[in-house]
Amino acid sequence: MLVNHAGETALNPRQIVIVGGGFAGATLVRSLQHKVPADWRVVLVGEESYTTFNPMLAEVVGASIFPEHVVAPLRELVSVSSGHRFIMGTVSAADTAAKTITCSSLAGEMTLTYEHLVLAFGNRTRLDFIPGMAEHALPLKTIGDALEIRNVVLRRLAQAELETDPIERTRLVHFAVIGGGFSGVEEAGELVDCLRSIQRYYPRVKAADIVVTLVHDTQQLLPELPAALGLAAKISLEERGVRVLMAERAASIRADGISLANGVQLETRTVICTVGTRPNALVDTFSLPHDRGRIVVKADMSLANHKGLWALGDCALVPNARNGTASPPTAQFAVQQAQLLSKNILSVIFQRPTQPFDYLARGSMAAIGHMKGVAALPGLYLSGLLAWLLWRAYYLSQMPTFGRKLRIFVEWTWGMFFPADITHFRFTRSKDRSGR
């Protein structure tokens, strides 16, 4: 049942409401909507109208791919012809006893009732992780962040062409990335390849003057992967000109640079931060048990003492029966959790036993630049072009509809053989001369 902001009530079939349109929520919708009984409906509630393939955001910054290649419209995923629906809105309140949630939509406030509620709303960027980060650093979490970083990089090169002060020119063409995990390594690799590709369009900026620095606070890049692949990534980055600072921590960020904990000052006007996450505020809204911001769930992803309530993905602490540890907050695990949760919800509907989450990771991969990657597969480590192709093939397989897959495949292939785009988009509306 749905109650709109005007207080009108519409009788709907029994509802499964999914909050969050990321990897977990989007996969769950696709897996569940065609299997529920005829008198059930699936409702997806998301703050954005699309799901973002976050691991590919670095390639948007480097202009290796177009922004639309890393998003999939959620309305394409929802089978509206079967009565299921997507609501673009933000959840503002919840009553798990009454089994209702309230969300703010484009049409005003509305209340949804449910028989099953799935929480898949992920986490948020933490902007106070380092002093000065909120004011002076560029986070990389959304498609908007990626486009903003791309525009800033292009503006810095344009400024450097015109700058006469040599010290300021040095700052303008020095780009720093903080964090040596997946996002940081991918961003540093894409950025250095992009800059080398487009430098010829800025003849007054010498290639030798452009510097990309990666700051990481431990002795291994990509700590989620085997040490051998972390080393391979470091060697690849350094061979292409990235300065990699290991076991160094950023103590503070300024408008003109970074202060490291050892007292060293890095002079730069562009700092990209790929570290720091915080729980989604909805964790507190639902008043559920959590561990360091992740909702504590049982082995089948249900919540104890809350019938019909489930959680998965980055916002949930999902135990993995395969090894007894908590599942990592990665896209691979979110997809597998969603596929099992679809079966578990159907099992409850049909009064069958549910199953615990039990999954052996098929491997981990990272793109570390244009046509360069590393991959850890069962019994096999890869680096270079083959790893990069496998990485792209996996994300292409997750795209909805054959037509979208084909279009992206053709454009990705085209981009392999031509330089990065240098178009700078200005995202502001037109104004007349009076400034209105």
Wavefront OBJ file of the C-alpha trace (Angstrom):
o trace
v 0.000 0.000 0.000
v 1.176 3.530 -0.820
v 0.040 6.714 0.908
v 0.918 9.914 -0.952
v 1.590 13.369 0.473
v -2.057 14.366 0.078
v -3.174 11.538 2.345
v -4.759 9.536 -0.442
v -4.502 5.783 -0.108
v -4.178 3.334 -2.984
v -4.549 -0.392 -2.462
v -1.576 -2.177 -3.983
v -0.507 -5.824 -3.915
v 1.919 -6.938 -1.254
v 5.173 -5.025 -1.556
v 8.889 -5.682 -1.318
v 10.544 -2.288 -0.927
v 14.257 -1.956 -1.706
v 16.035 1.177 -0.466
v 19.145 1.958 -2.508
v 19.958 1.693 -6.200
v 23.613 0.672 -6.076
v 25.083 -2.674 -7.145
v 23.216 -4.556 -4.418
v 19.811 -2.931 -4.881
v 19.906 -2.951 -8.684
v 20.954 -6.609 -8.862
v 18.265 -7.590 -6.372
v 15.551 -5.929 -8.446
v 16.675 -7.683 -11.619
v 16.863 -11.045 -9.855
v 13.619 -10.800 -7.902
v 11.002 -8.985 -9.967
v 10.195 -11.786 -12.431
v 10.016 -14.481 -9.751
v 7.624 -13.042 -7.178
v 4.002 -14.248 -7.117
v 1.501 -12.327 -9.237
v 0.032 -10.507 -6.245
v 3.398 -9.106 -5.125
v 5.183 -5.981 -6.347
v 8.790 -4.856 -6.084
v 9.389 -1.145 -5.395
v 12.880 0.331 -5.727
v 13.551 3.640 -3.931
v 16.729 5.509 -4.910
v 18.101 9.002 -4.388
v 19.365 9.049 -7.970
v 17.716 7.799 -11.145
v 20.717 5.622 -12.017
v 23.141 3.155 -10.518
v 26.831 4.026 -10.732
v 29.633 1.579 -11.527
v 31.974 3.263 -9.037
v 35.123 1.255 -9.899
v 35.061 2.905 -13.335
v 34.912 6.516 -12.143
v 38.675 6.906 -12.526
v 38.321 6.224 -16.245
v 35.786 9.048 -16.476
v 38.342 11.384 -14.915
v 40.941 10.225 -17.418
v 38.448 10.573 -20.287
v 39.047 6.945 -21.294
v 35.287 6.483 -21.308
v 32.254 8.738 -21.428
v 30.286 9.444 -18.219
v 27.232 7.585 -19.471
v 29.324 4.409 -19.706
v 29.506 4.086 -15.900
v 25.827 4.543 -15.130
v 22.722 2.501 -15.844
v 19.253 4.078 -15.605
v 17.317 2.364 -12.847
v 14.065 2.662 -14.757
v 15.552 0.371 -17.425
v 16.059 -2.281 -14.755
v 12.543 -2.201 -13.301
v 9.868 -4.157 -15.154
v 7.078 -1.579 -15.069
v 4.997 -3.707 -17.434
v 4.662 -6.239 -14.600
v 3.542 -3.581 -12.148
v 6.862 -3.045 -10.403
v 8.058 0.514 -9.948
v 10.927 2.874 -9.280
v 10.554 5.898 -7.005
v 13.185 8.599 -7.040
v 13.221 9.797 -3.459
v 15.095 10.048 -0.182
v 13.977 8.052 2.847
v 13.433 10.411 5.780
v 11.687 8.247 8.385
v 10.928 4.615 9.162
v 8.631 2.648 11.441
v 9.709 -0.987 11.434
v 6.895 -1.940 13.819
v 4.206 -0.556 11.511
v 6.239 -1.630 8.472
v 6.247 1.776 6.802
v 8.880 4.125 5.449
v 8.489 7.786 4.553
v 10.400 9.321 1.686
v 10.675 12.740 0.087
v 10.014 12.476 -3.636
v 9.670 14.932 -6.497
v 5.921 14.927 -5.806
v 6.313 15.578 -2.086
v 6.354 13.326 0.955
v 4.964 9.827 0.575
v 4.645 6.774 2.793
v 5.196 3.216 1.622
v 4.022 0.121 3.431
v 5.866 -3.134 2.997
v 5.899 -6.801 3.884
v 9.598 -7.054 3.142
v 12.049 -4.161 3.358
v 15.590 -4.438 2.016
v 18.244 -1.909 3.034
v 20.923 -1.516 0.365
v 21.819 2.153 0.643
v 25.621 1.832 0.815
v 27.806 4.360 2.598
v 28.891 7.966 2.188
v 32.131 9.862 1.665
v 33.749 11.133 4.841
v 35.050 14.631 4.191
v 36.672 15.268 7.590
v 39.028 12.291 7.469
v 42.014 14.633 7.069
v 42.120 18.254 8.314
v 41.424 20.538 5.360
v 39.987 17.730 3.239
v 36.456 19.157 3.040
v 37.699 22.598 2.034
v 40.552 21.814 -0.329
v 40.382 18.215 -1.608
v 38.361 16.610 -4.382
v 36.577 13.372 -3.377
v 35.893 10.606 -5.901
v 32.618 8.890 -5.035
v 30.037 9.946 -7.632
v 29.824 10.663 -11.340
v 29.602 14.356 -10.422
v 32.875 14.075 -8.501
v 34.565 12.455 -11.512
v 33.422 15.192 -13.895
v 34.460 17.894 -11.430
v 37.961 16.415 -11.111
v 38.258 16.154 -14.885
v 37.276 19.804 -15.298
v 39.676 20.909 -12.570
v 42.573 19.044 -14.222
v 41.849 20.705 -17.581
v 41.564 24.115 -15.932
v 44.897 23.622 -14.179
v 46.634 22.937 -17.491
v 44.971 25.973 -19.070
v 46.045 28.121 -16.103
v 49.597 26.799 -16.250
v 49.865 27.875 -19.885
v 49.166 31.459 -18.852
v 50.957 31.575 -15.490
v 54.232 33.549 -15.341
v 55.203 32.764 -11.733
v 57.335 29.588 -11.853
v 56.397 28.530 -8.315
v 52.693 28.787 -9.041
v 53.157 26.968 -12.364
v 54.767 24.098 -10.421
v 51.749 23.898 -8.128
v 49.309 23.975 -11.038
v 50.853 21.003 -12.858
v 51.375 18.885 -9.738
v 48.456 16.520 -9.092
v 48.327 14.561 -5.824
v 46.210 11.497 -5.055
v 45.777 10.366 -1.445
v 45.109 6.675 -0.875
v 46.723 3.596 -2.401
v 43.693 1.311 -2.425
v 41.700 0.441 -5.529
v 40.339 3.943 -6.151
v 43.624 5.740 -5.521
v 45.777 3.478 -7.705
v 43.187 3.516 -10.486
v 42.949 7.296 -10.328
v 46.714 7.885 -10.315
v 47.191 5.532 -13.275
v 44.369 7.033 -15.318
v 45.469 10.575 -14.519
v 49.082 10.137 -15.578
v 48.076 8.406 -18.826
v 45.518 11.110 -19.575
v 47.979 13.920 -18.909
v 50.604 12.325 -21.142
v 48.001 11.909 -23.876
v 46.694 15.490 -23.856
v 49.860 17.429 -22.965
v 50.532 18.130 -26.663
v 47.480 20.385 -26.723
v 49.145 22.620 -24.119
v 52.509 23.378 -25.793
v 53.588 25.908 -23.144
v 53.367 23.210 -20.480
v 56.364 20.884 -20.642
v 55.695 17.183 -20.205
v 58.621 16.926 -17.802
v 57.012 19.497 -15.501
v 53.765 17.565 -15.029
v 53.875 15.473 -11.860
v 51.410 12.971 -10.389
v 52.090 11.940 -6.780
v 50.379 9.049 -5.003
v 50.476 9.166 -1.191
v 49.798 5.904 0.650
v 50.107 5.253 4.381
v 51.321 1.613 4.296
v 54.083 -0.333 2.588
v 51.804 -2.043 0.046
v 49.639 -0.614 -2.674
v 46.302 -2.352 -3.255
v 46.318 -4.041 0.167
v 43.167 -5.936 -0.859
v 45.268 -7.879 -3.405
v 48.312 -10.140 -2.992
v 51.568 -8.282 -2.315
v 53.004 -9.324 -5.696
v 50.245 -7.454 -7.523
v 50.629 -4.434 -5.278
v 54.294 -4.366 -6.266
v 53.419 -4.831 -9.946
v 51.056 -1.863 -9.724
v 53.737 0.273 -8.067
v 56.309 -0.584 -10.738
v 53.833 0.144 -13.525
v 52.895 3.519 -12.055
v 56.511 4.545 -11.505
v 57.517 3.510 -15.021
v 54.878 5.896 -16.351
v 56.057 8.771 -14.193
v 53.946 8.581 -11.028
v 55.835 9.447 -7.860
v 54.708 6.873 -5.283
v 55.229 7.787 -1.627
v 54.841 4.684 0.539
v 54.263 4.641 4.303
v 53.534 8.363 4.223
v 50.462 9.942 5.781
v 48.820 13.233 4.877
v 48.540 15.271 8.091
v 46.618 18.185 6.566
v 45.530 19.602 3.227
v 45.827 23.254 2.234
v 44.735 25.261 -0.780
v 48.333 25.176 -2.032
v 49.500 21.753 -0.928
v 49.700 18.840 1.494
v 51.565 18.609 4.779
v 52.819 15.086 5.387
v 53.168 13.654 8.882
v 56.975 13.616 8.512
v 56.995 17.387 7.897
v 57.487 17.259 4.113
v 55.389 19.758 2.154
v 53.931 18.861 -1.245
v 53.199 21.965 -3.310
v 50.047 21.388 -5.355
v 46.752 23.027 -6.237
v 44.977 19.730 -6.911
v 44.474 17.069 -4.253
v 42.247 14.064 -4.975
v 41.179 12.052 -1.927
v 40.085 8.433 -2.284
v 40.119 7.643 1.439
v 37.484 7.994 4.097
v 33.942 6.637 4.227
v 31.197 7.048 6.808
v 27.954 5.220 7.457
v 24.835 6.369 5.684
v 22.668 8.468 8.013
v 19.834 5.992 7.392
v 21.575 3.542 9.728
v 20.556 5.808 12.617
v 17.153 6.529 11.066
v 16.226 2.849 11.273
v 17.697 2.474 14.799
v 19.158 -0.930 14.007
v 22.122 -2.748 15.590
v 25.342 -1.912 13.785
v 29.071 -2.429 14.022
v 31.182 0.557 12.924
v 28.287 1.816 10.869
v 27.414 -1.481 9.133
v 24.055 -3.055 9.985
v 24.474 -6.392 11.768
v 22.546 -9.142 9.974
v 22.172 -12.878 10.366
v 23.742 -15.396 8.001
v 20.791 -15.178 5.584
v 20.924 -11.328 5.615
v 17.786 -10.951 7.725
v 17.748 -8.887 10.910
v 17.149 -10.537 14.234
v 13.826 -9.609 15.859
v 12.660 -7.744 12.736
v 10.444 -9.939 10.587
v 10.614 -9.006 6.909
v 13.659 -6.738 7.295
v 16.885 -7.445 5.378
v 20.178 -5.661 4.624
v 23.058 -6.270 2.206
v 25.888 -4.559 0.385
v 28.211 -1.908 1.806
v 25.759 -0.875 4.537
v 25.526 -4.387 6.009
v 27.900 -6.590 7.960
v 27.159 -9.854 6.155
v 28.889 -12.943 7.583
v 30.376 -15.259 4.991
v 29.809 -18.900 5.924
v 32.679 -19.897 3.617
v 35.367 -18.548 5.951
v 33.566 -17.151 8.994
v 34.559 -13.547 8.284
v 32.552 -10.469 7.351
v 32.050 -9.963 3.615
v 34.134 -7.108 2.175
v 32.236 -4.067 0.834
v 32.969 -4.739 -2.846
v 30.798 -4.904 -5.968
v 31.502 -8.619 -6.444
v 30.152 -9.503 -3.007
v 27.188 -7.119 -3.327
v 26.101 -8.855 -6.526
v 26.383 -12.324 -4.979
v 24.543 -11.248 -1.833
v 21.709 -9.817 -3.938
v 21.321 -13.030 -5.903
v 21.091 -15.099 -2.718
v 18.780 -12.621 -1.000
v 16.388 -12.884 -3.923
v 16.154 -16.630 -3.239
v 15.800 -16.104 0.510
v 12.925 -13.634 0.189
v 11.156 -16.029 -2.150
v 11.802 -18.846 0.329
v 10.079 -16.860 3.080
v 7.137 -16.061 0.788
v 6.745 -19.743 -0.082
v 7.509 -20.848 3.501
v 10.774 -22.583 2.755
v 14.057 -22.460 4.731
v 16.500 -19.670 3.900
v 20.184 -20.181 3.137
v 23.275 -18.530 4.654
v 25.545 -16.429 2.490
v 28.416 -18.667 1.414
v 30.694 -17.394 -1.315
v 34.262 -17.930 -2.470
v 35.604 -14.828 -4.211
v 36.427 -15.446 -7.853
v 39.280 -12.986 -7.694
v 39.919 -9.275 -7.582
v 40.925 -6.885 -10.343
v 41.926 -3.269 -10.743
v 42.587 -1.015 -13.714
v 45.772 0.953 -13.138
v 45.701 3.106 -16.242
v 44.798 3.037 -19.907
v 44.943 -0.625 -21.039
v 46.823 -1.622 -17.887
v 45.541 -3.656 -14.964
v 46.237 -6.266 -12.318
v 44.110 -9.293 -11.463
v 44.190 -11.989 -8.815
v 42.315 -15.055 -10.020
v 42.199 -18.470 -8.300
v 45.724 -19.827 -8.727
v 46.720 -17.118 -11.204
v 48.069 -13.554 -11.044
v 47.898 -11.312 -14.101
v 49.097 -7.831 -14.902
v 49.049 -5.627 -17.988
v 46.646 -5.630 -20.930
v 45.023 -9.028 -20.281
v 44.137 -8.100 -16.696
v 42.674 -4.804 -17.929
v 40.564 -6.588 -20.562
v 39.222 -9.029 -17.959
v 38.385 -6.122 -15.667
v 36.420 -4.346 -18.382
v 34.715 -7.549 -19.486
v 33.390 -8.095 -15.976
v 31.832 -4.646 -15.721
v 30.459 -4.859 -19.236
v 28.713 -8.081 -18.227
v 26.962 -6.221 -15.400
v 25.421 -3.626 -17.731
v 21.681 -4.055 -18.364
v 20.240 -4.851 -21.818
v 22.075 -6.199 -24.849
v 21.735 -2.893 -26.711
v 23.532 -0.990 -23.966
v 26.275 -3.617 -23.775
v 26.819 -3.452 -27.549
v 26.951 0.334 -27.653
v 29.431 0.540 -24.784
v 31.588 -2.262 -26.250
v 31.884 -0.404 -29.581
v 32.734 2.899 -27.904
v 35.206 1.284 -25.514
v 36.969 -0.360 -28.455
v 37.098 2.986 -30.268
v 38.624 4.634 -27.193
v 41.451 2.114 -27.055
v 43.022 3.564 -30.203
v 42.390 7.299 -29.944
v 43.562 9.977 -27.478
v 41.530 11.169 -24.525
v 38.956 13.910 -24.973
v 39.891 17.384 -23.707
v 36.437 18.965 -23.700
v 35.806 21.079 -20.607
v 32.109 21.163 -19.741
v 30.691 24.073 -17.817
v 27.722 22.902 -15.750
v 25.985 26.237 -15.262
v 22.822 27.681 -16.730
v 22.893 30.644 -19.113
v 22.651 34.173 -17.698
v 22.104 37.500 -19.322
v 24.603 40.342 -19.003
v 22.945 41.669 -15.868
v 23.903 38.418 -14.133
v 20.366 37.134 -13.761
l 1 2 3 4 5 6 7 8 9 10 11 12 13 14 15 16 17 18 19 20 21 22 23 24 25 26 27 28 29 30 31 32 33 34 35 36 37 38 39 40 41 42 43 44 45 46 47 48 49 50 51 52 53 54 55 56 57 58 59 60 61 62 63 64 65 66 67 68 69 70 71 72 73 74 75 76 77 78 79 80 81 82 83 84 85 86 87 88 89 90 91 92 93 94 95 96 97 98 99 100 101 102 103 104 105 106 107 108 109 110 111 112 113 114 115 116 117 118 119 120 121 122 123 124 125 126 127 128 129 130 131 132 133 134 135 136 137 138 139 140 141 142 143 144 145 146 147 148 149 150 151 152 153 154 155 156 157 158 159 160 161 162 163 164 165 166 167 168 169 170 171 172 173 174 175 176 177 178 179 180 181 182 183 184 185 186 187 188 189 190 191 192 193 194 195 196 197 198 199 200 201 202 203 204 205 206 207 208 209 210 211 212 213 214 215 216 217 218 219 220 221 222 223 224 225 226 227 228 229 230 231 232 233 234 235 236 237 238 239 240 241 242 243 244 245 246 247 248 249 250 251 252 253 254 255 256 257 258 259 260 261 262 263 264 265 266 267 268 269 270 271 272 273 274 275 276 277 278 279 280 281 282 283 284 285 286 287 288 289 290 291 292 293 294 295 296 297 298 299 300 301 302 303 304 305 306 307 308 309 310 311 312 313 314 315 316 317 318 319 320 321 322 323 324 325 326 327 328 329 330 331 332 333 334 335 336 337 338 339 340 341 342 343 344 345 346 347 348 349 350 351 352 353 354 355 356 357 358 359 360 361 362 363 364 365 366 367 368 369 370 371 372 373 374 375 376 377 378 379 380 381 382 383 384 385 386 387 388 389 390 391 392 393 394 395 396 397 398 399 400 401 402 403 404 405 406 407 408 409 410 411 412 413 414 415 416 417 418 419 420 421 422 423 424 425 426 427 428 429 430 431 432 433 434 435 436
